[in-house]
Amino acid sequence: MAFVVGAVDPLEGSVVVLGGSALLLAGEILRVGKQRRLALWISVFALTATGVAMMFFLSSRGGLGGERGYSWWWVVLILPYPAGWLLGIGGLVARGVRWARSR
C-alpha cells in the first residue's frame, strides 16, 4: 500500500515509496521456496533507492534549473526512481494476476 500511496507526492512521498519497496523486498526474501522473482524486487529497491538519493541530493543543492540550481540534464540521475516504481507496479500487477488465476 505504501508503495502505491507514496507516489501521490513524488518528493515527500519518496520516503514512503522507498519504505514500501523495502517491505516488498523483505516479503520476497521471507517467502519460503519461491525466490525466483527475488531479482525483480532487488532491482526495484535498488532503482528506487538510487533515484530517491539523487533526488534528495539535487534538492539539497538547490534543485534543478534557475540561477542557483543544476542544469535540467541532471534529471537523468532521478530517472531510476520512476523506473523502479513502474517496475514494481508491474511486478505487483503480475503477482495479482497470478493470485487471481490460482483461485
N, CA and C atoms as an extended XYZ file, in Angstrom:
309
Properties=species:S:1:pos:R:3:atomname:S:1:resname:S:1:resid:I:1 pbc="F F F"
N         0.823       -1.183        0.000 N   MET     1
C         0.000        0.000        0.000 CA  MET     1
C         0.872        1.254        0.000 C   MET     1
N         1.947        1.235        0.793 N   ALA     2
C         2.835        2.397        0.876 CA  ALA     2
C         3.510        2.656       -0.455 C   ALA     2
N         3.796        1.614       -1.187 N   PHE     3
C         4.469        1.738       -2.472 CA  PHE     3
C         3.608        2.519       -3.462 C   PHE     3
N         2.307        2.330       -3.404 N   VAL     4
C         1.395        2.988       -4.328 CA  VAL     4
C         1.001        4.368       -3.820 C   VAL     4
N         0.654        4.494       -2.551 N   VAL     5
C         0.165        5.753       -1.991 CA  VAL     5
C         1.252        6.816       -1.961 C   VAL     5
N         2.479        6.433       -1.741 N   GLY     6
C         3.566        7.397       -1.676 CA  GLY     6
C         3.830        8.103       -2.989 C   GLY     6
N         3.367        7.553       -4.079 N   ALA     7
C         3.602        8.158       -5.392 CA  ALA     7
C         2.721        9.370       -5.645 C   ALA     7
N         1.764        9.660       -4.761 N   VAL     8
C         0.898       10.822       -4.932 CA  VAL     8
C         1.725       12.103       -4.921 C   VAL     8
N         2.685       12.197       -4.019 N   ASP     9
C         3.587       13.341       -3.960 CA  ASP     9
C         5.006       12.814       -4.164 C   ASP     9
N         5.593       13.010       -5.339 N   PRO    10
C         6.868       12.363       -5.655 CA  PRO    10
C         8.026       12.715       -4.728 C   PRO    10
N         8.104       13.935       -4.215 N   LEU    11
C         9.248       14.284       -3.377 CA  LEU    11
C         9.039       13.819       -1.940 C   LEU    11
N         7.989       14.302       -1.287 N   GLU    12
C         7.768       13.912        0.105 CA  GLU    12
C         7.343       12.452        0.234 C   GLU    12
N         6.649       11.937       -0.764 N   GLY    13
C         6.221       10.543       -0.738 CA  GLY    13
C         7.312        9.565       -1.109 C   GLY    13
N         8.451       10.074       -1.543 N   SER    14
C         9.522        9.179       -1.968 CA  SER    14
C        10.039        8.319       -0.821 C   SER    14
N        10.025        8.859        0.384 N   VAL    15
C        10.460        8.073        1.544 CA  VAL    15
C         9.470        6.937        1.794 C   VAL    15
N         8.190        7.208        1.594 N   VAL    16
C         7.166        6.174        1.767 CA  VAL    16
C         7.308        5.114        0.677 C   VAL    16
N         7.547        5.546       -0.551 N   VAL    17
C         7.744        4.597       -1.652 CA  VAL    17
C         8.981        3.741       -1.399 C   VAL    17
N        10.050        4.371       -0.927 N   LEU    18
C        11.271        3.619       -0.626 CA  LEU    18
C        11.023        2.603        0.494 C   LEU    18
N        10.288        3.000        1.515 N   GLY    19
C         9.926        2.054        2.579 CA  GLY    19
C         9.055        0.921        2.063 C   GLY    19
N         8.123        1.258        1.183 N   GLY    20
C         7.267        0.232        0.582 CA  GLY    20
C         8.057       -0.748       -0.263 C   GLY    20
N         9.025       -0.239       -1.014 N   SER    21
C         9.839       -1.153       -1.832 CA  SER    21
C        10.724       -2.025       -0.951 C   SER    21
N        11.179       -1.478        0.180 N   ALA    22
C        11.956       -2.287        1.126 CA  ALA    22
C        11.086       -3.384        1.730 C   ALA    22
N         9.834       -3.062        2.038 N   LEU    23
C         8.922       -4.078        2.570 CA  LEU    23
C         8.605       -5.152        1.530 C   LEU    23
N         8.442       -4.747        0.278 N   LEU    24
C         8.208       -5.736       -0.775 CA  LEU    24
C         9.412       -6.657       -0.936 C   LEU    24
N        10.607       -6.082       -0.877 N   LEU    25
C        11.826       -6.893       -0.962 CA  LEU    25
C        11.928       -7.834        0.232 C   LEU    25
N        11.651       -7.336        1.422 N   ALA    26
C        11.710       -8.184        2.612 CA  ALA    26
C        10.677       -9.306        2.540 C   ALA    26
N         9.491       -8.992        2.041 N   GLY    27
C         8.469      -10.025        1.885 CA  GLY    27
C         8.878      -11.102        0.910 C   GLY    27
N         9.557      -10.700       -0.156 N   GLU    28
C        10.012      -11.694       -1.132 CA  GLU    28
C        11.149      -12.541       -0.566 C   GLU    28
N        12.017      -11.921        0.221 N   ILE    29
C        13.111      -12.674        0.836 CA  ILE    29
C        12.565      -13.694        1.824 C   ILE    29
N        11.531      -13.321        2.554 N   LEU    30
C        10.969      -14.200        3.576 CA  LEU    30
C        10.070      -15.300        3.011 C   LEU    30
N         9.686      -15.180        1.743 N   ARG    31
C         8.887      -16.252        1.145 CA  ARG    31
C         9.729      -17.509        1.038 C   ARG    31
N         9.195      -18.591        1.526 N   VAL    32
C         9.950      -19.844        1.531 CA  VAL    32
C         9.692      -20.586        0.225 C   VAL    32
N        10.773      -20.988       -0.435 N   GLY    33
C        10.653      -21.838       -1.607 CA  GLY    33
C        10.577      -21.115       -2.931 C   GLY    33
N         9.891      -19.985       -3.019 N   LYS    34
C         9.700      -19.302       -4.303 CA  LYS    34
C        10.485      -17.994       -4.322 C   LYS    34
N        11.771      -18.111       -4.562 N   GLN    35
C        12.604      -16.915       -4.611 CA  GLN    35
C        13.123      -16.639       -6.012 C   GLN    35
N        12.424      -17.106       -7.018 N   ARG    36
C        12.899      -16.870       -8.373 CA  ARG    36
C        12.635      -15.450       -8.826 C   ARG    36
N        11.712      -14.752       -8.179 N   ARG    37
C        11.441      -13.361       -8.521 CA  ARG    37
C        12.180      -12.396       -7.608 C   ARG    37
N        13.130      -12.889       -6.879 N   LEU    38
C        13.887      -12.057       -5.952 CA  LEU    38
C        14.672      -10.975       -6.697 C   LEU    38
N        15.185      -11.299       -7.866 N   ALA    39
C        15.954      -10.322       -8.643 CA  ALA    39
C        15.092       -9.122       -9.032 C   ALA    39
N        13.826       -9.353       -9.306 N   LEU    40
C        12.918       -8.249       -9.635 CA  LEU    40
C        12.828       -7.263       -8.482 C   LEU    40
N        12.618       -7.762       -7.278 N   TRP    41
C        12.416       -6.869       -6.135 CA  TRP    41
C        13.723       -6.248       -5.668 C   TRP    41
N        14.848       -6.927       -5.891 N   ILE    42
C        16.143       -6.291       -5.627 CA  ILE    42
C        16.342       -5.132       -6.589 C   ILE    42
N        15.981       -5.336       -7.849 N   SER    43
C        16.098       -4.269       -8.846 CA  SER    43
C        15.183       -3.103       -8.524 C   SER    43
N        13.955       -3.398       -8.120 N   VAL    44
C        13.010       -2.332       -7.758 CA  VAL    44
C        13.566       -1.510       -6.608 C   VAL    44
N        14.070       -2.173       -5.574 N   PHE    45
C        14.601       -1.446       -4.426 CA  PHE    45
C        15.843       -0.641       -4.797 C   PHE    45
N        16.747       -1.244       -5.570 N   ALA    46
C        17.983       -0.546       -5.943 CA  ALA    46
C        17.695        0.679       -6.808 C   ALA    46
N        16.815        0.530       -7.786 N   LEU    47
C        16.466        1.668       -8.637 CA  LEU    47
C        15.782        2.768       -7.840 C   LEU    47
N        14.846        2.389       -7.001 N   THR    48
C        14.125        3.373       -6.205 CA  THR    48
C        15.062        4.084       -5.243 C   THR    48
N        15.917        3.340       -4.574 N   ALA    49
C        16.846        3.952       -3.618 CA  ALA    49
C        17.817        4.901       -4.308 C   ALA    49
N        18.315        4.503       -5.476 N   THR    50
C        19.244        5.365       -6.218 CA  THR    50
C        18.562        6.652       -6.652 C   THR    50
N        17.374        6.535       -7.220 N   GLY    51
C        16.644        7.719       -7.666 CA  GLY    51
C        16.258        8.646       -6.535 C   GLY    51
N        15.818        8.078       -5.408 N   VAL    52
C        15.444        8.898       -4.249 CA  VAL    52
C        16.668        9.597       -3.674 C   VAL    52
N        17.782        8.892       -3.588 N   ALA    53
C        19.005        9.509       -3.069 CA  ALA    53
C        19.448       10.671       -3.953 C   ALA    53
N        19.396       10.492       -5.261 N   MET    54
C        19.790       11.572       -6.164 CA  MET    54
C        18.803       12.730       -6.112 C   MET    54
N        17.521       12.423       -5.931 N   MET    55
C        16.523       13.484       -5.836 CA  MET    55
C        16.761       14.331       -4.594 C   MET    55
N        17.058       13.701       -3.473 N   PHE    56
C        17.337       14.445       -2.255 CA  PHE    56
C        18.663       15.203       -2.357 C   PHE    56
N        19.643       14.610       -3.021 N   PHE    57
C        20.914       15.299       -3.211 CA  PHE    57
C        20.725       16.567       -4.037 C   PHE    57
N        20.038       16.442       -5.168 N   LEU    58
C        19.825       17.611       -6.018 CA  LEU    58
C        18.950       18.655       -5.336 C   LEU    58
N        17.979       18.218       -4.552 N   SER    59
C        17.140       19.165       -3.810 CA  SER    59
C        17.955       19.915       -2.767 C   SER    59
N        18.878       19.221       -2.130 N   SER    60
C        19.693       19.878       -1.106 CA  SER    60
C        20.691       20.864       -1.704 C   SER    60
N        21.008       20.686       -2.977 N   ARG    61
C        21.964       21.574       -3.648 CA  ARG    61
C        21.278       22.694       -4.417 C   ARG    61
N        19.985       22.873       -4.256 N   GLY    62
C        19.289       23.982       -4.901 CA  GLY    62
C        18.308       23.582       -5.976 C   GLY    62
N        18.183       22.320       -6.242 N   GLY    63
C        17.209       21.861       -7.227 CA  GLY    63
C        17.709       21.967       -8.658 C   GLY    63
N        16.774       21.884       -9.562 N   LEU    64
C        17.081       21.908      -10.993 CA  LEU    64
C        16.644       23.241      -11.594 C   LEU    64
N        17.373       23.692      -12.591 N   GLY    65
C        17.009       24.909      -13.302 CA  GLY    65
C        17.261       26.159      -12.470 C   GLY    65
N        16.904       27.285      -13.024 N   GLY    66
C        17.071       28.545      -12.325 CA  GLY    66
C        18.525       28.988      -12.269 C   GLY    66
N        18.780       30.012      -11.498 N   GLU    67
C        20.134       30.557      -11.411 CA  GLU    67
C        21.040       29.748      -10.494 C   GLU    67
N        20.507       29.242       -9.393 N   ARG    68
C        21.342       28.520       -8.434 CA  ARG    68
C        21.330       27.014       -8.646 C   ARG    68
N        20.344       26.500       -9.343 N   GLY    69
C        20.201       25.059       -9.476 CA  GLY    69
C        21.061       24.461      -10.567 C   GLY    69
N        20.985       23.161      -10.658 N   TYR    70
C        21.709       22.420      -11.683 CA  TYR    70
C        20.957       22.500      -13.013 C   TYR    70
N        21.639       22.148      -14.087 N   SER    71
C        21.040       22.086      -15.410 CA  SER    71
C        19.935       21.022      -15.411 C   SER    71
N        18.986       21.161      -16.330 N   TRP    72
C        17.899       20.186      -16.421 CA  TRP    72
C        18.388       18.815      -16.868 C   TRP    72
N        19.591       18.706      -17.386 N   TRP    73
C        20.130       17.408      -17.771 CA  TRP    73
C        20.402       16.527      -16.556 C   TRP    73
N        20.504       17.123      -15.390 N   TRP    74
C        20.734       16.341      -14.180 CA  TRP    74
C        19.516       15.504      -13.790 C   TRP    74
N        18.378       15.770      -14.408 N   VAL    75
C        17.178       14.986      -14.116 CA  VAL    75
C        17.365       13.517      -14.520 C   VAL    75
N        18.318       13.257      -15.385 N   VAL    76
C        18.615       11.878      -15.792 CA  VAL    76
C        18.992       11.034      -14.573 C   VAL    76
N        19.622       11.658      -13.578 N   LEU    77
C        20.018       10.918      -12.375 CA  LEU    77
C        18.827       10.545      -11.497 C   LEU    77
N        17.698       11.200      -11.704 N   ILE    78
C        16.494       10.910      -10.918 CA  ILE    78
C        15.647        9.823      -11.591 C   ILE    78
N        15.878        9.553      -12.844 N   LEU    79
C        15.053        8.603      -13.592 CA  LEU    79
C        14.986        7.184      -13.021 C   LEU    79
N        15.992        6.702      -12.277 N   PRO    80
C        15.815        5.370      -11.685 CA  PRO    80
C        14.642        5.288      -10.699 C   PRO    80
N        14.269        6.413      -10.088 N   TYR    81
C        13.137        6.413       -9.148 CA  TYR    81
C        11.824        6.055       -9.855 C   TYR    81
N        11.400        6.773      -10.913 N   PRO    82
C        10.160        6.344      -11.576 CA  PRO    82
C        10.300        5.008      -12.299 C   PRO    82
N        11.505        4.693      -12.778 N   ALA    83
C        11.694        3.393      -13.438 CA  ALA    83
C        11.499        2.254      -12.445 C   ALA    83
N        12.059        2.392      -11.240 N   GLY    84
C        11.868        1.375      -10.208 CA  GLY    84
C        10.424        1.277       -9.766 C   GLY    84
N         9.762        2.443       -9.683 N   TRP    85
C         8.357        2.435       -9.280 CA  TRP    85
C         7.505        1.721      -10.319 C   TRP    85
N         7.720        2.033      -11.599 N   LEU    86
C         6.947        1.373      -12.653 CA  LEU    86
C         7.233       -0.123      -12.714 C   LEU    86
N         8.484       -0.505      -12.524 N   LEU    87
C         8.839       -1.926      -12.497 CA  LEU    87
C         8.149       -2.623      -11.320 C   LEU    87
N         8.092       -1.952      -10.181 N   GLY    88
C         7.413       -2.517       -9.017 CA  GLY    88
C         5.917       -2.646       -9.213 C   GLY    88
N         5.293       -1.638       -9.832 N   ILE    89
C         3.858       -1.723      -10.117 CA  ILE    89
C         3.589       -2.885      -11.070 C   ILE    89
N         4.432       -3.042      -12.066 N   GLY    90
C         4.287       -4.182      -12.979 CA  GLY    90
C         4.408       -5.510      -12.253 C   GLY    90
N         5.356       -5.591      -11.307 N   GLY    91
C         5.512       -6.812      -10.514 CA  GLY    91
C         4.310       -7.081       -9.629 C   GLY    91
N         3.741       -6.022       -9.062 N   LEU    92
C         2.554       -6.197       -8.229 CA  LEU    92
C         1.346       -6.627       -9.051 C   LEU    92
N         1.192       -6.055      -10.240 N   VAL    93
C         0.088       -6.452      -11.120 CA  VAL    93
C         0.257       -7.908      -11.544 C   VAL    93
N         1.475       -8.292      -11.902 N   ALA    94
C         1.721       -9.686      -12.297 CA  ALA    94
C         1.440      -10.636      -11.137 C   ALA    94
N         1.822      -10.233       -9.925 N   ARG    95
C         1.549      -11.074       -8.757 CA  ARG    95
C         0.048      -11.188       -8.524 C   ARG    95
N        -0.679      -10.094       -8.710 N   GLY    96
C        -2.135      -10.120       -8.549 CA  GLY    96
C        -2.815      -11.001       -9.581 C   GLY    96
N        -2.330      -10.964      -10.807 N   VAL    97
C        -2.896      -11.812      -11.864 CA  VAL    97
C        -2.629      -13.278      -11.553 C   VAL    97
N        -1.406      -13.611      -11.116 N   ARG    98
C        -1.106      -14.997      -10.751 CA  ARG    98
C        -1.963      -15.466       -9.585 C   ARG    98
N        -2.182      -14.580       -8.609 N   TRP    99
C        -3.011      -14.934       -7.447 CA  TRP    99
C        -4.456      -15.167       -7.885 C   TRP    99
N        -4.979      -14.303       -8.771 N   ALA   100
C        -6.361      -14.439       -9.227 CA  ALA   100
C        -6.548      -15.719      -10.033 C   ALA   100
N        -5.556      -16.097      -10.825 N   ARG   101
C        -5.659      -17.327      -11.605 CA  ARG   101
C        -5.608      -18.577      -10.748 C   ARG   101
N        -4.909      -18.488       -9.621 N   SER   102
C        -4.780      -19.662       -8.750 CA  SER   102
C        -6.040      -19.879       -7.915 C   SER   102
N        -6.891      -18.907       -7.848 N   ARG   103
C        -8.134      -19.030       -7.046 CA  ARG   103
C        -9.208      -19.728       -7.786 C   ARG   103
